[in-house]
Amino acid sequence: MRSCPCGRRHTLLTEECVVAPDAEEQMKEYLTHKGWKNPLIVADDNTKKFAPRLTALFPAKLTAVDGHAHATEIWTSKVGETVAAERPDVLIACGSGSVHDITRYVAHERGLPFLSYPTAASVDGFVSGVAAMTWHGQKLTFPSSPPAASFANPAVFASAPARLTASGVGDVLGKYTSLFDWRVGQILTGEYLCEELVALESEAIGALVEAIGQRGAIGEEAYCEKVMNALQISGLAIQLSGNSRPASGAEHHMSHLWEMHRLNETNDGLHGEQVGVGLLAVARTYHKALADGLDYDKIAAIDPAKVMDRAALEPVFGSLTDGILRENLPDGTPASSSLTKIRLTADTDRALKEAEKSLPSAETIEALLRDAGAPTTCGEIGLDGSPAFLGQSLRYAPYVRDRLTLLKVLMAAERSAEA
């Protein structure tokens, strides 16, 4: 725990974050140092092939979830049953995003430590302290245990399909709008913001952008290592913040909406792919809105009661409507909505336009995604590619979280102004 110029004390519980060819050996030494003698490796059908790299060095049992398993109450229950039966003293997440979220949730629930062994540079959640879960159909983020340490071998994660690495790029580039939205929250509501964490995330983005440009020169394994480093830095920023605010904004809400299948029956996109597509759509929306000029009269007239109207939400969210309302109205009343905290001043417009300077143009973002081999359209990830579908996604994504974003403000202002 350390003090910070922002006035808060940030806690970092992950003791080691290793990205090295001897990551497995270092994990063995760490286990010995901690006195943990009964590890349980949690993998999936695709990543369990890497478990022998660990069990060749130290004894450990293995449990594997389905290769297409998502982080849901079903899989956390099944892994929890195995933990209860095997009584391990530490869990090891051997896999990508879903395996880590399942493991960290179970570790938190059972009061156990866990170690991270990422097998693809695909998401930023390896060392974070929150678990992104699809819980009874609704996308929720739960406070969970960060890993005690993380051990990543470039030879392992660089062997993953290129699509997974491109997904990681999309997740990191998504911080462009995450950080912008955090700044918007500060400007419009006085929300807490830590400049050091903003700088940390920005450094990760910058290093990744440089790596994309140098990819051909530095080689694929070195490139994947730079993607992993950026993902790890972002996860540490989440842990230091105590929540996902530095790394999740409107672009993640788009991804979460698609994962909840409220507008779409299914989708083929990986998490980071969806984030990248959401990032591009949100960046275009933000730049256009700021270029056209925000309607501050409409923003001042936002009515949370009208925005959170059950009759307007139920046709889209169906059986999840109660959960959506609970998320957006923490105490059950419109007064508890984040929208009620908006305070406009004579400096608001200038401050927002100054913040916009940190958000690259949509053309720049699209080029980066393309250079990294990441999708940029809904159609490329198995969603409806029509403008109408994208418009509906932008309209309803802000309801996924109570978190204030510029997208939430724009859509709430339009909803409040409707007859």
Long-range contacts (C-beta under 8 A, 24 or more apart in sequence): 4-194, 4-196, 5-195, 5-196, 6-192, 6-193, 6-194, 6-195, 6-196, 6-197, 8-192, 8-194, 10-194, 10-197, 10-240, 10-241, 10-242, 11-239, 11-240, 11-242, 12-236, 12-239, 12-240, 13-129, 13-145, 13-146, 13-148, 13-239, 14-127, 14-146, 14-147, 14-148, 14-149, 14-150, 14-236, 14-239, 15-148, 15-149, 16-149, 16-150, 16-151, 17-127, 17-149, 17-150, 17-232, 17-236, 18-149, 18-150, 18-151, 18-152, 19-152, 19-154, 19-225, 19-228, 19-229, 19-232, 20-152, 20-153, 20-154, 21-153, 21-154, 21-155, 22-153, 23-117, 23-151, 23-152, 23-153, 23-156, 24-53, 24-54, 24-57, 24-151, 24-153, 25-57, 26-151, 27-54, 27-57, 27-92, 27-115, 27-117, 27-149, 27-151, 28-57, 28-58, 30-115, 30-149, 30-151, 31-58, 31-90, 31-115, 34-90, 34-113, 34-148, 36-89, 36-90, 36-113, 37-89, 38-86, 38-87, 38-88, 38-89, 38-90, 39-88, 39-89, 39-90, 39-91, 39-92, 39-115, 40-82, 40-83, 40-86, 40-88, 40-90, 40-91, 40-92, 41-91, 41-92, 41-94, 41-117, 42-79, 42-91, 42-92, 42-93, 42-94, 42-95, 42-99, 42-102, 42-103, 42-106, 43-94, 43-95, 43-99, 44-69, 44-95, 44-98, 44-99, 46-95, 47-94, 47-95, 47-96, 47-99, 47-119, 48-94, 50-94, 50-117, 50-119, 50-156, 51-94, 53-153, 53-156, 54-92, 54-94, 54-117, 60-92, 61-86, 61-88, 65-98, 65-99, 65-102, 69-98, 69-99, 69-102, 70-98, 70-134, 70-259, 71-97, 71-98, 71-101, 71-102, 71-105, 71-131, 71-132, 71-133, 71-134, 72-133, 72-134, 72-135, 73-133, 73-135, 73-136, 75-102, 76-102, 76-105, 76-106, 76-109, 76-133, 79-103, 79-106, 80-106, 80-109, 80-110, 83-110, 83-112, 84-110, 88-112, 89-113, 90-114, 90-115, 90-148, 91-115, 92-116, 92-117, 93-117, 93-118, 93-126, 93-147, 94-119, 95-119, 96-120, 96-122, 96-123, 96-160, 96-164, 97-122, 97-123, 97-125, 97-132, 97-271, 100-125, 100-126, 101-125, 101-131, 101-132, 101-133, 101-144, 104-131, 104-144, 104-145, 104-146, 104-147, 105-131, 105-133, 105-142, 105-144, 107-144, 107-145, 108-142, 108-143, 108-144, 108-145, 112-145, 113-145, 113-147, 113-148, 114-145, 114-147, 114-148, 115-147, 115-148, 115-149, 115-150, 115-151, 116-147, 116-149, 116-150, 116-151, 116-152, 117-150, 117-151, 117-152, 118-150, 118-152, 118-156, 118-157, 118-228, 119-156, 119-157, 119-160, 120-157, 120-160, 120-161, 120-164, 120-165, 120-168, 121-157, 121-158, 121-160, 121-164, 121-165, 121-168, 121-224, 121-225, 121-227, 121-228, 121-231, 122-160, 122-164, 122-165, 122-167, 122-168, 122-171, 122-231, 122-270, 122-271, 122-272, 123-167, 123-168, 123-171, 123-231, 123-271, 123-272, 124-168, 124-171, 124-172, 124-230, 124-231, 124-232, 124-234, 124-235, 124-238, 124-247, 125-235, 125-238, 126-150, 126-152, 126-231, 126-232, 126-235, 127-232, 127-235, 127-236, 127-239, 128-235, 128-236, 128-238, 128-239, 128-244, 128-247, 129-238, 129-239, 129-242, 130-238, 130-243, 130-244, 132-244, 132-256, 132-271, 134-259, 134-260, 136-323, 137-260, 137-261, 137-319, 137-320, 138-260, 138-320, 138-323, 138-324, 138-327, 139-256, 139-257, 139-259, 139-260, 139-400, 140-327, 141-243, 141-244, 141-248, 141-401, 146-239, 150-232, 152-228, 152-232, 154-221, 154-222, 154-224, 154-225, 154-228, 155-221, 157-224, 157-228, 158-220, 158-221, 158-224, 158-225, 160-224, 162-373, 163-270, 163-273, 163-373, 164-270, 165-223, 165-224, 165-227, 165-372, 166-272, 166-273, 166-372, 166-373, 166-374, 167-270, 167-271, 167-272, 167-273, 167-276, 167-374, 168-227, 168-228, 168-230, 168-231, 168-272, 169-208, 169-212, 169-227, 169-272, 169-276, 169-368, 169-369, 169-372, 169-374, 170-272, 170-273, 170-274, 170-275, 170-276, 170-277, 170-279, 170-369, 170-372, 170-374, 171-231, 171-234, 171-271, 171-272, 171-275, 171-276, 172-204, 172-205, 172-208, 172-227, 172-230, 172-231, 172-234, 173-205, 173-208, 173-276, 173-279, 173-365, 173-368, 173-369, 174-247, 174-248, 174-249, 174-251, 174-252, 174-272, 174-275, 174-276, 174-278, 174-279, 175-201, 175-202, 175-204, 175-205, 175-234, 175-246, 175-247, 176-205, 176-279, 176-283, 176-358, 176-359, 176-360, 176-365, 177-249, 177-250, 177-251, 177-279, 177-282, 177-283, 177-286, 177-359, 178-245, 178-246, 178-247, 178-248, 178-249, 178-251, 178-252, 179-246, 179-249, 179-358, 180-249, 180-286, 180-355, 180-356, 180-358, 180-359, 180-406, 181-249, 181-250, 181-403, 181-404, 181-405, 181-406, 181-407, 182-245, 182-246, 182-249, 183-355, 183-358, 184-352, 184-355, 184-404, 184-405, 184-406, 184-409, 185-245, 185-403, 185-404, 185-405, 187-348, 187-351, 187-352, 187-355, 188-341, 188-342, 188-343, 188-344, 188-348, 188-404, 188-409, 189-338, 189-341, 189-342, 189-343, 189-404, 190-341, 190-343, 191-341, 191-404, 194-241, 194-246, 197-237, 197-240, 197-241, 197-246, 198-246, 200-233, 200-236, 200-237, 200-240, 200-246, 201-233, 201-234, 201-237, 201-246, 201-247, 202-358, 203-233, 204-229, 204-230, 204-231, 204-233, 204-234, 204-237, 205-230, 209-368, 212-368, 212-371, 212-372, 213-371, 215-371, 245-403, 248-403, 249-282, 249-403, 249-405, 250-278, 250-282, 250-397, 250-398, 250-405, 250-406, 250-407, 250-408, 251-275, 251-276, 251-278, 251-279, 251-282, 252-278, 253-278, 253-397, 253-398, 253-400, 253-401, 253-403, 253-405, 253-407, 254-278, 254-281, 254-282, 254-393, 254-394, 254-397, 256-397, 256-400, 256-401, 257-393, 257-396, 257-397, 257-400, 258-383, 258-393, 260-320, 260-400, 262-316, 262-317, 262-318, 262-320, 262-396, 263-316, 263-384, 263-389, 263-392, 263-393, 263-396, 264-383, 264-384, 264-389, 266-382, 267-381, 267-382, 267-383, 268-381, 268-382, 269-375, 269-381, 269-382, 269-383, 272-374, 273-374, 273-375, 273-380, 273-381, 274-381, 276-369, 276-374, 276-375, 276-376, 277-375, 277-376, 277-377, 277-378, 277-380, 277-381, 278-393, 278-397, 279-365, 279-369, 280-362, 280-365, 280-366, 280-369, 280-376, 281-390, 281-393, 281-394, 282-394, 282-407, 283-359, 283-360, 283-361, 283-362, 283-365, 284-362, 285-394, 285-407, 285-410, 286-356, 286-359, 286-406, 286-407, 287-356, 287-359, 287-361, 287-362, 289-406, 289-410, 290-352, 290-353, 290-356, 294-349, 294-352, 294-410, 295-413, 296-344, 296-348, 296-349, 298-413, 298-414, 298-416, 298-417, 299-342, 299-344, 299-409, 299-413, 300-342, 300-344, 301-413, 301-416, 301-417, 302-339, 302-342, 302-409, 302-412, 302-413, 302-416, 303-334, 303-416, 304-329, 304-334, 304-335, 304-337, 304-339, 304-340, 304-412, 305-334, 306-415, 306-416, 306-418, 307-337, 307-339, 307-412, 307-415, 307-416, 308-334, 308-337, 312-415, 313-399, 316-392, 316-396, 317-396, 317-399, 324-399, 324-400, 327-399, 327-400, 327-401, 327-402, 328-399, 328-402, 329-402, 330-402, 337-402, 338-402, 338-403, 338-404, 338-408, 339-404, 339-408, 339-409, 339-412, 341-404, 342-404, 342-409, 352-406
